[in-house]
Amino acid sequence: MAYPIIDVEEAFSDFVEEYGGVVSDRVLEKRHKASNADFIFHESKVIAELKILKEDPFSSAEFRKSRNKKIQQWVQNGDITLEALKAVKTLGDLPPKCYRDAEKLYTRSVKTHLEKANQQIKSTKQTEQIEDYKGLLILVSDGNYLLQPKDIRLAVGRLLANPNRFRSINSVLYMTVNVTTERPNEPAPARLWVGLYRDLDNMENEVPAKFLDDLYDKWADYFFSVTGIVLNKISEVNDQGLSENDFLVDTKLIKAP
């Protein structure tokens, strides 16, 4: 079955306006557009920046060059042999040292998005004088099939583990729009909308789960109006808005034929 493909940035901006939020590109002066975050939700005191994982890293000559260089280093240092490398099917098959190197290389795009989003949210707080607003990174998988949902969760968790880095980002919303996903024992393809929190012991520092929940309900309605596709809500969270299960570990992105 073919699914309609929509422009994620354009569609989500239209949705935010309908929701009652501010789309910075459409209201701010030109000199502030590049440095500011995409959306402001004044009623909930949230600033959000949308970033999209669009391309397979292997389509980048720079990525392939870095990967080949790293492999040469592994072999020269005796971390792995070329024969053993040929038998590797997934990153988990690599020796620990090689795995850590590969994870950082493959998730470089996630780090880049966090760095840029952090700066844009920080700039928006200063420009708009709304320092008490929470910062939200909306991260969308929309073409990068190398990084599976569990890889995204691990990468975001590792990068946000240091409380002194990316301090303007309180929470991350990870989602898919055009890309569908599958899980064991679930016959129908689905789309993701998962909150990733950096400090579970201090939820008052996070973007409110109630806001994200309401945003999803409205997005599901909007998405249906645009595509005709019903987004079923599968909730695996407790009363605090937290999942007690590893929702993403067995979730796979379905690559379009």
C-alpha positions in Angstrom: 0.0 0.0 0.0 1.3 3.4 -1.0 1.2 6.2 1.6 1.1 9.9 0.8 4.4 11.7 1.3 4.2 15.1 2.9 6.7 17.9 3.4 7.4 17.5 7.1 8.6 21.0 7.8 5.8 22.7 5.9 3.1 20.4 7.3 4.2 20.6 10.9 4.5 24.4 10.7 0.9 24.6 9.4 -0.1 22.3 12.2 1.6 24.5 14.9 -0.2 27.6 13.6 -3.5 25.8 13.8 -2.6 24.5 17.3 -2.0 28.1 18.4 1.8 28.2 18.5 4.1 30.7 16.8 6.1 29.7 13.7 9.2 31.8 13.9 10.0 31.8 10.2 6.6 33.3 9.5 6.5 36.1 12.0 10.0 37.1 13.0 12.2 39.6 11.3 14.5 38.2 8.6 17.6 38.8 10.7 16.3 36.5 13.5 15.0 33.6 11.4 18.3 31.6 11.1 19.3 31.8 14.7 15.9 31.3 16.3 14.1 28.0 17.1 11.2 27.0 14.8 8.2 27.1 17.2 7.1 28.9 20.4 4.1 27.7 22.4 3.5 30.6 24.8 0.6 29.1 26.6 2.7 26.0 27.7 5.9 28.0 27.9 7.7 25.7 25.4 10.3 26.5 22.7 10.7 23.8 20.0 13.1 23.2 17.2 12.4 20.7 14.5 15.3 18.6 13.1 15.0 15.9 10.5 17.2 12.8 9.9 16.8 12.8 6.1 19.6 10.9 4.5 21.3 7.6 4.7 24.8 8.4 5.9 26.3 6.1 3.2 25.1 8.6 0.6 27.6 11.1 2.0 31.2 10.9 0.6 32.5 12.5 3.9 30.8 9.7 6.0 32.2 6.9 3.7 35.7 8.5 4.0 35.5 8.7 7.8 34.2 5.2 8.0 37.0 3.8 5.8 39.6 5.7 7.8 38.2 4.3 11.1 38.3 0.7 9.7 42.0 1.2 8.7 42.8 2.3 12.3 41.0 -0.7 13.8 43.0 -3.1 11.6 46.3 -1.4 12.1 45.8 -1.3 15.9 44.8 -4.9 16.0 41.3 -4.1 17.3 39.8 -6.4 14.6 41.0 -8.3 11.5 39.6 -7.9 8.0 38.4 -11.5 8.1 36.4 -10.9 11.3 35.1 -7.6 9.9 33.6 -9.4 6.9 31.5 -11.5 9.3 30.0 -8.5 11.0 26.3 -8.1 10.3 25.3 -5.4 12.9 27.1 -2.9 15.0 26.6 -5.2 18.0 28.8 -7.8 16.4 31.8 -5.5 16.7 34.3 -5.7 19.5 33.6 -3.1 22.3 36.3 -0.6 21.2 35.1 -0.7 17.5 31.5 -0.5 18.6 32.0 2.7 20.5 33.8 4.3 17.6 31.2 3.1 15.1 28.3 4.4 17.3 29.8 7.8 17.5 30.4 7.9 13.8 27.0 6.7 12.8 25.2 9.0 15.2 27.2 12.1 14.3 24.1 13.6 12.7 22.1 13.3 15.9 24.9 15.1 17.8 24.9 17.8 15.1 21.2 18.3 15.4 21.4 18.6 19.2 24.1 21.2 19.0 22.3 23.3 16.5 18.9 23.0 18.3 20.5 23.9 21.6 21.9 27.1 20.2 18.7 28.0 18.5 16.6 27.5 21.6 19.1 29.4 23.6 19.0 32.3 21.1 15.2 32.3 21.1 15.1 32.6 24.9 17.4 35.6 24.7 15.8 37.3 21.7 12.2 36.9 23.0 13.1 37.4 26.6 11.5 34.1 27.7 14.2 32.5 29.7 11.8 30.4 31.8 10.5 28.5 28.8 11.4 24.8 28.4 13.3 23.7 25.4 12.1 20.8 23.1 13.9 19.2 20.3 11.6 17.5 17.8 13.6 14.8 16.0 12.1 13.2 13.0 13.3 10.1 11.1 12.5 10.7 7.5 14.9 8.9 5.3 17.8 7.8 7.4 17.2 4.1 7.8 20.6 3.3 9.1 19.7 4.7 12.5 16.9 2.6 13.9 14.7 3.9 16.8 16.7 2.1 19.5 19.9 3.7 18.1 18.3 7.1 18.3 17.2 6.6 21.9 20.7 5.4 22.9 22.4 8.3 21.1 20.2 10.9 22.6 20.5 9.4 26.1 24.3 9.3 25.8 24.5 12.9 24.6 22.1 14.3 27.2 23.6 12.3 30.1 26.0 15.2 30.8 24.0 17.9 32.6 26.4 20.6 31.5 25.9 20.0 27.8 22.9 21.0 25.7 21.5 22.8 28.7 18.8 24.6 26.6 17.2 21.3 25.6 15.0 19.9 28.4 13.3 17.1 26.5 13.3 15.4 23.1 10.3 14.3 21.1 11.2 11.5 18.6 8.7 10.8 15.8 8.1 9.6 12.3 5.8 11.2 9.7 6.3 9.6 6.3 8.2 6.6 7.6 6.3 3.7 9.1 7.5 1.3 11.8 6.9 -2.2 12.8 7.1 -4.2 16.0 6.9 -7.9 16.8 3.3 -9.2 17.2 1.9 -5.9 15.7 0.4 -6.6 12.3 -0.2 -3.0 11.2 2.5 -0.5 10.4 2.6 2.5 12.8 4.3 5.8 13.3 6.3 6.9 16.3 5.7 9.7 18.8 7.9 9.1 21.8 9.1 11.4 24.5 12.7 11.1 25.6 13.5 12.8 28.9 16.9 13.7 30.2 16.2 13.8 34.0 13.6 11.3 35.1 14.2 12.2 38.8 13.3 15.8 38.2 10.4 15.8 35.9 9.6 19.4 36.7 12.6 20.3 34.6 11.2 18.5 31.6 8.8 19.6 28.9 5.4 18.7 30.5 4.1 15.3 29.4 0.6 16.7 29.4 1.6 19.2 26.7 3.2 16.5 24.6 0.1 14.3 25.0 -2.2 17.1 24.0 0.1 18.0 21.1 -0.1 14.4 19.8 -3.9 14.2 20.0 -4.1 17.4 17.9 -1.4 16.2 15.5 -3.2 12.9 14.9 -6.3 14.9 14.0 -4.3 17.2 11.7 -2.4 14.3 10.1 -5.7 12.6 9.3 -7.1 15.7 7.7 -4.0 16.0 5.4 -3.4 12.3 4.6 -6.5 10.4 5.4 -4.4 8.1 7.6 -5.6 7.3 11.1 -2.9 7.4 13.8 -3.9 5.0 16.5 -2.6 5.9 19.9 -0.7 3.1 21.6 0.1 4.3 25.1 2.7 2.5 27.2 3.2 5.1 29.8 2.2 5.4 33.4 0.5 8.3 35.2 3.7 10.3 35.2 3.9 10.1 31.4 6.8 7.6 31.5 7.2 4.3 29.8 7.9 1.3 32.1 9.0 -0.8 29.1 11.6 -0.3 26.4 9.2 0.7 23.7 11.9 1.2 21.0 14.2 -1.8 21.4 12.2 -4.0 18.9 10.8 -1.2 16.8 12.1 -1.1 13.2 11.8 1.5 10.5 10.1 0.1 7.3 12.1 1.2 4.3 10.0 2.3 1.4 10.3 0.0 -1.7 
